[in-house]
Each structure stands twice: as C-alpha cells, then as structure tokens.
Amino acid sequence: MKKYLKLATYFLLGFCTFSCKKEKDFLSAKPNDALTVPNSLYDYELILNDEDNMNANEPMLGFISGEEFTVSLANMQRATQTQRNAYTWGKDNFYENLESPEWGTPYKRIYVANVVIDGLKTLKISKNEQTKYNAIKGRALFFRAWNFKVLLDLFTLPYVESSAEISLGIPLRLNSNLNIKSSRPNLKDSYNQVISDLREAILLLPDRGLFPTQPSKGSCYALLAKIFLTLGKYDEALKYSNECIGIYPEIMDYNSFETAEFSFTTQTEGYLPEIIFHVATPGASFMSLSRLLVDPALYEMFDNEDLRKTMFFHSISGGKGFKGSYDLKFLKFSGIAVDEVYLIRAECYARIGEKALAIKDINSLLVKRYKKGAFIEREVSSNEEALALVLIERRKELCFRGIRWSDLRRLNLDPKLSVNLSRQLNNVVYTLPANDKRYSFPIPELEIQASGIQQNER
C-alpha cells in the first residue's frame, strides 16, 4: 500500500500545478509550482474539489461481476485479464499485474482525505473561517468513508452479525503517515469506522453542497442508510433514509424528458436534480455503452407503459444496450440518487412490517416513471409481497449503477432471496453460487508482499 500512497503524495505535491491554473491568485504566491504543498483552507478545498481525482474512475469489479449484462466473445477480446476474470468469476491469476487500481485508487483517495484532515489540524484559523474549516473537514471524512465502503463491498465477505468480529475487514488508514504498516481489523470494526466518520461529518457539513460532487449532510445520511441496509439494521437505515429525504425529497418525473439517443445527457445541463452524490465508473472499452448487451431477463421486467423501458434501453447490434446513465459525460453513474434512498426506505418499511408505507414509497416513485395516466397504483396483501415488489423495483430502477453486486452479497444470505449466477462465453458456462467465497475479490499481490496482510480465499 505504501507504493499507492506515495503515488498519492506525488499527486498532492503537483496538485496545484494542474488544478490551480485557473486560480492565478494562489500560484502568484508560490514561485515553484513543483514544490507546492497545501498549507491553507483554500489549498485543501481545491484538493477535494478535484473531480477527476476524487469523483471519477470508481472501481469496476463489482459492476463487471454482476448479472445485468453480457458481452460477445469478440468484445471480450478487448478486456484486460482482470476484467475477464471479473466477468467469469475467476479464482486464480486474477490480476495482470502485482497491483490494481481497483484497490489502489480508493486508497489513494483515502490518503488524500487523510492529508487534508491532518493538515487542517495545523492551521490557525479565524472565527470567520470556522464554517469553511468545518465543511472541508466534513468533506474529507465523507470521502474517506465512501472509499472505505467501496473497498468493503469488494474485498470482504458479506456482513453477518454473528461472525463480524472474526471476519476480516480492510486496512483502515486513518492518518497520512506512510510508515505505518497496514493490518486488517475485523469486519465489524471496519464498518464502525465508516459509520463514525460519517456521523462526525454530519456535524460539520451543510445540508447540500454547491454541486453533487461535493459531500454534504444529505450525502452522509444517504450513505449511512446504504450501510445500515447492508448490515441488516433496518431501523437505522430507515432513520437515515428519512433524514436524507427530508433534504432531498425530489423524484424526477420521466414524463418531462423526451426519449432520445441518450435520455438524460442530451437534455440536461449540469447535474440531474435527483443526484445526491456524484461519482462515475469509467467505460472500459469492452463494456462501453455501445457494447454491453443488457440481460434479456432484466429488460423484460419493464412494462411497455414504463418509461424506463425506452429511457434506459435502446437497440444495438446483438440485443439491447443501456443508455440511461445519470452521468452526463457518457460514463456509468455510480453515486447516490434520491430514487435509491426512497427504495431503501421502502425496503426498510417492508422488513419492519409497515407494508402500507412501503407501497406508498413505491407508488411515489413509479408514478414518475410511467407514462402519464398509465400507472395503476400497486397494492399488496402482506409484508412479504411488499418486500418482493420493492426488490423487483430496486433491481429495475437502479440497474447499471454498480449496486446489483452489493445487493446480491446481502440478499444471498437469505435462502429465499439467493441467486446462483451463470454466464456463457465461447461455449463455456461459468457459475457463481450464492455465498461463494468469490464474492470477495483477491487483494493485489503487491499489497500482500508489502504488508503481510492475509489474502482473501477464493
């Protein structure tokens, strides 16, 4: 990990050379750009506002390993060894190199967040600067928590309360000291750290950021709701989803959009109003929007009166492609939006026996997704029916956001909801049974060699 963190250090040392070209007042006081280091609130804010480094290039392993799409053999030839192994749930020789950005990129961002948190402690600020100081620290805490959560979804086994104190978590880098050797605390402590960071950030951040790329109180509530849903703590997930919806109540009406080649990107400037926190996954060449073939079973889940069927999908060579990303740069949106929080709340209501409230949330969402006058309100007669409906709508609404992988991890723990995955490529059938150890990806060998932490079993 030290190599990854040194790379992040080089990024910080040269950061202002790249980011501050449009901030000439900052550079004017620093004659040697190559030696620029952050030493003011302004500097630290610029670091966290760098969207290319903090909000882009989210890991792809979970997205590739989910069940939402297939790719042709010809397009698979464009894939890297890592991508092929993720697609076929390979066990051995997973990465083409000793290191991998799937592990390294989140830890670089965690390091950057730690540099900001540590650096803020050294500043002397005036009373008038306290609000800005708090906001910058809160953003850094959120970025650290977000990236810890990303790593937990990829490099640990699914959370089971009874074994969480003996299951392996992830290395928790909590300061910018490169000389501290990494270790793996247990899974419970790992999640507790994420929760602690977010609860502290809530006290520091404004309700909303200036842009969805900036963490806010609302994004903290949303991420806490996601985490507690993952942990199966539905009362807590309900609490935080309610807090988030209090700040971000708006659900977009798809009737206000025209069906277009790319439904949202061609009709919207800036960010979609549903977005709470924006990050994106890159479009690797073998799974670009023009090459992904939507799973036919997923496509057939949408009614013809459902606007998502034409807003999300279009015809491409070999089948249906996905075009409904909330990212306006033609990347795959993988952040948090209002629709997801409503679905979290609906699932929590169903699981605690409040079927009427669960269906109320589902109807509030679907009326904005169906053609005007075509939607018929859903009704259920039991909490079990409510939960089943919520999970169906969750799969439909949140497709191609990288969420299905984490959903499979938690839902597979219930035998009634578990799914065995299979894919065929070049006449070979690949399978991933529910609760298989391959739901935890291997840690890159460079990290194992450098720190001696325990490798994940496959």
N, C-alpha and C positions, 0 to 999 in steps of 0.2 A: 504493500500500500504506500510505502514511503515514496516509491517512484511516481505513483499517481499524484501524491500530494506535492512533490517537488515540481511536477508539471503545473500544478495549480499555482504554486509560488511564482513560477516564471510568468504565468498569466497575470498575476497581480502586479508584478514588477513592471510589466509592459502595458498594463491595462489602460492607463490614461493616454498612452501614445495612440492607442486605437480608438478609445471611446471618447476622448476629450478633444478630438479635432474640431468638434463643433462647440467646444467650451473654451474659447481662447483666453478668457479671463483666468481660468485655472492654470493653463500652461504658462501664462506670462510670468508667473512667479516661480517657475521651475525650469531653469535653463537646460537641464539634461533630462530629456524625456525618458531615456533608457533607465535612469535611476529613480524614476518617480515611484514613490510608495505612498499609500494612503495615510493621511495624518489629520483629516478634518471630517466633520459631518458631511460636507459636500463630497469629498472623495468617497466615503463609504456608501453614500447614497448612489453615486454613479456606478459603483461596482455592482450593487444589487439591481440596478435598473438596466443592466446589460442583458437584454432579452436573448440575444444569440447564445450567451453562455449560461444563463440561468433558467430559460424557459423553452429552449429548443432541444432537439436530439434526445428525447426521452428513450429509455431502453425499449427494445423491440421484442425481447424473448417471449414475454407473455402474450403479446399480440400475435406473433407468428404461431405459437403453440396452441392457440385457441381453436375453436371449431367453426369459425364464421366463414371461412373461405378455403378454396383450394387454388393451386396453381398448376399450369401444364408442365409437362416434362421439359419442353423447350424453354420455358421461362425459368424453371428451376436451375437450368444451366448458368443463369446469371447470379445465382445465390452464392454466398460465401459458405465455407464449411460450417461455421457457426449457425448460419441461417438454415442450412439444410438439416442440421442436427436438431434444431429447434422445431422445424416443421415435421420431422419424422420421430421426434421424441427419442433421439439417440442417447445412448449411455456412455460410450467411450469416445476418446479423442474429440471432445465436444468443440473446443475452440481451435482455430487455425494457428493461433499464437499463444504465447505464455500469458499474455494479458488480454483484457477485453474491455471495450467501452461500456458494456452492459454493467460491469462492476465499477470501472474506473470513473465514468462520468458522474454518477451520483456522489461518489466520494470526493471528487474534485469540488463539486458544489457545496458539499458539507464543509470541506476545508475553507472555501471562500466565506461561507457563513461564519465559521469559527474565527477567521481573521477579523471579520467585522465585529463580532461580539467581543473578542479580546481587545481589539483596537479601540472600541468605544470606551472601555474601562480606563484608558489612558488619557482621555480628553478632558479638558476643563471647559465646561460649557456654562453659558449664562442661563438665567431663568427663562429668557425668551426663546432659548433653543431647546428647552426640555421636551416640548411636543415632538419636534423633529427627531431628537435623540431617541425618544421612545418608539417612534414609528420605524426608524431604521433598525433598531434592535429587534423589534417585533417581526419585521420582515425577515431578518436573518434567522431568527428562531423558527419561523414558518418554513423557510427554505430548507433548514436542517431537518425539520420534522418530515417535510414532504419527501425528501430524498431517503431518509431512513425508511419511511413507509414503502417507497418504491423497492428498496432492497429487501425488505421483509417479504414482500409479495413474490419475489423471485428466488431468493436464496435461503429460505427457511421452509420447513414443513408447515402445513396449515395449523392454525392455532387450536389447540384442545386444552381447555382449562385444567383438566386433571393431570396433564403431563407438561404444562407450560414451564414449570420450574426445572425440568430436566431436559427439555428440548433445547437445541442450540438456536441462539439468536444470531445477531450480526455484530461485528465490531462497532462500538459506539465511540466515534471520535468526537470529543466534547471540547477540545481546545486546538489551537494551531501549532502545538509543539510537535515537530516532525520526529522527534527522537523517542516518543512513547511507543512501545511495541503494541501491536494490535492483539486483542484477545476476543473470544466470543462469549459474551454473557448469555444467560438463558433467555428463552423466548419471552417470558413474562416481563423480565427487566427491560428487554428491548422495546416492547410496546409501551411500557410505563414511561420510558424516556421520551418517546414520541408524544405521548399524552401530556407529560409535564411541560415540554417545550411549547405545545400549542396552548395550554392553559395560561402559561406565562405570557405568550404573545397576545392573547385576547385582551389582557390588561393594558397593552401598550399601543394597539393598533386602532385606527379609525374604522368605522363600520364598513366603508368601501374605500378601495384605492382609487387613484386618479384613472388608472387603467386596470383591466383584469389581469395583466401580467404582474401587478403589484399585490402582494399578500395583504389581506385585510382581516378585520374581525369576522366578517362573513365567511371568508375562505377558511379561517380556523374552525368555525362552527361546522362547516361542511365537511372538512377533513376529519374532525372528531366524530361526526356522525358516521362516516365511512368506516373509520377504525372500529368503533364500537359495534357496528354491524358485523364486521369481520370477526370480532371477539365473541359474538353472540350475546352481547349485553344490550338488549333491545330497549330497555328503559332509558339507558344513557344515550343510545343512538336516537331515540325519539326526542329526548330533551334537546340535543344539539341540532337536530334537523328542524325542530320548531324555532330555535333561536335563529338559525340561518334563514328560514323562510320569512321570519319577521323583518329581515333586512333585504332579502331578495325574493319577493313574492311573485315576480312577473314570469308567466309562461308565455312564450311566443305563440301567436296564432299563425299556423302554417297557411291559412287562407290568405294571409296578407302577402305571401310570396307567390311569384309566378313560377311554374315548373320551367326550369332552364337546364342547360347542359350541366352546369354545376350550381345547384339550387341556391346556395347561400353566397358563394364567393362572387357571383356576378351581380348581386343585387344589394349588397351591403357594404358600407364603408366603416372602417374601424373594427369594432368587435360586436358580435351579436349580443343583444341585451340579456340573454339567458346565461351568459358565461359569468361564472363567479371567480374562477382562477384559470388562467390560460397557460397551458403548455402543449407541445405538439411532438409527435413521433415522426421521424423522417420517413420519406418514401424510398426505401431501398429498391434498387432497380427491379428486382424480381417480383416485388409486390407493390409496384406503383399502382395508382388508381386505374390505369388502363390495362393492367394485367391480372389483378385479383378477380377470381371467379367466386361470386357470392354462393354460399351453400344453398342449394335449391330448397332445402327444408326450411331455412330461415326466410327466404323470400316468400314462400307460400304461406307463411304465418300472417301476412298482411292482407286485409280485405281490399277489394277493388275500390271501395269508398274511402279507404285510409290514404290520406295524402302522402304519408311516408313512403308508400309503395313507389310513387313517382318522384318524390323529393329525395329519397335515399338511393334509388337504384336506376340504372339505365342499361340498355343492351350494349354488349361488347362482343368481340369475337369469342365464341365458345360458351356464352351464357350471359349472366347479369353481372354488372360491375357496381361498385359503390361510389356515390358522388355526393353524399350528404354530410361531409365533414363540417364541423363548426369552425374549423380553422380556415381563414380567408386567404391563405397562401398556398392552398392545394396540398397541405400536409394533413396528417391524421390528428385531429383534436384528441387529446388525452388528459385534459384537465377536468374541472368540476363545473357542471352547469346546474341550473335550477331544476330541470326535469329530473336529474338524478336524485336530488335531495327530496323532491316530492315522492319519488319511488322508494327511497329509504324510509321515509315517514310512513308510507302506505304499508310497506312490509312489516315495520315495527308494530303498527296498529293491528295487522292481521295476526301477528305472532303473540300479542298480548290479549287477544280476544275481542278486539274492537273492530269487527268486520264492517260496520256501517261507516266508520271513519276511514277505514282503508279504501273502501269503494268510493267514498266521496273524493278522496285524492286522485284515484284512478280516473274517475269521470271528469274531474277538473282538468286533468292532462289530456285525455282523449278528445274532449270536445274541441280542443285547439289543434287536434291532429287529423280530424275527419273533415270531409267536405261539409260546408255549411248546410244544415238541415238534414244531413245523412246520419248523424251519430245518434244511436239509441243507448241511453244510459244503461250501464251494466248493473246487474243485480245478482246477489249470491244468497245462499241459504245457510252457509256455515263459514266458520273461520278458515277451515281447510280449503274451501272453494275460493275464498278471498285471497289466501296466500298463493294458491295455484295461479290465479289470474294476475296477481301482482308480479310473480316471477316470469310469466309469459310476457307481460308488458315491459318488464325490465329488460328482458333479452331483446325485444324488438326495438325499444326506444334508444337503448344505449349501445347498439351494435357498432362495431368498428371503432370503439374508443379505448380498447385495451382493458376493458372491465370484465369481459367474459372469463378470462383466465382466473382472476381473483374470485369471481363468483363460483366457478367450478371447484376451486380449492375448498371453499367453505360449505357449499351445498353438498358436495360429495360425502361430507361427514354424516349426513342423514341418509340412510339406505333408501328411503322413499324418494329422494331427490337426486340420487347419484347418477352419474353418466359415465359410460365407458366410451372413449373416443376411438375412432379409427379413420385412417386415410389410406388411399391407394395412390402409389406413384410408380410408374414404369412396371405395372403388373405385380408390384409387391404391396402387401397390405401391412400397414403399421398400426399398432394399437397402443392405447394408454388407458389402462383400467383405472377406475375411481380409486383415489387414495394411494396411488402408486408413488414410490419414492421419487420418481422423475417429476413430480410436481414441485420439487426443489432443484434448481439448476446447480451445476457444479461451480465452485469458486475457481477463478482463474489460477493456474499453477504458479504464476509469479507471486501471488499473494500467499499461497501456501508455503512456498520456499522462503519468502522473506520473513514471515511472522510465525510460521509453525502452527497456525490455527488448524482446527480439524476440518477436513474436507467433507462435503455432503455425500452421503451414499446415494448411488444411482441403481 
